[in-house]
Every structure is written in C-alpha cells, then in structure tokens.
Amino acid sequence: MTETLRAYVSRTPAGGWRIEGTRVSLDSVVHEFLDGESPEGIVEHYPRLALDQVYGAIAFYLSHQAEVDAYLKEQDALWNQGRAESESRNASLLKRLREAKRGGRVAPDS
C-alpha cells in the first residue's frame, strides 16, 4: 500500500506561508511555538486548525528553520518599517490620542 504524504504548509503567491487549506499563517503557529505554546494550546487559539496540522507546521518549521527564521526576520523588519511610516504620517493624530489617553487637554489641529 502506497501512502501519499500530506502537505501541511504551502507558499502563497506573495511569498508567505499558510497552513494548507486555511488562512492561518505559518508565522502565527511558529511564533506561538517559539513562545512555548504546546500544539494543543495552539489549536485552542486557532480552532480552524486540527492537531495534525499544527504538528505538521511545526515539523515543517524545524526542517526549514533557517529559511523560515530569515523570512520571519524580514517580516518583522517590514512590520517595523510600516509602523514607523504610519506613525510619521499620523503624528498629529497620535499626539492628540496620547494626550487624551493621559487625560490631558486635546488641542485641535492647526
């Protein structure tokens, strides 16, 4: 009897990774795994995933660790760049919101 191996992770056209058949990113599973979450705990956080999908994603990560780690580092850099650009574009609004949160008086935009 020949058994076909199931693919647990697939690459998106944009270059990211998803858990096969879902919209859950490999990033999400890997971050939880690296934070010490158990596969069962990850399934609790992502109920659309089956336990075998989480184990498959972790196995994929462990066998492609250097490539996935480089991808995650790149994603973090893009996230930080986007955040900095957003804060720069919205500096006035963010200042007013932070002042309001502190209970200070909010000055209108000039």
KAWO-V534116 format. One record per helix or strand of 3 or more residues. SS is the DSSP state (A for helix, B for strand). FROM is the first residue (numbers start at 1). LEN is the number of residues. If there is no record, write none. Layout:
SS:FROM:LEN + SS:FROM:LEN
This chain:
B:9:3 + B:17:3 + A:26:9 + A:39:7 + A:51:13 + A:65:25 + A:91:11
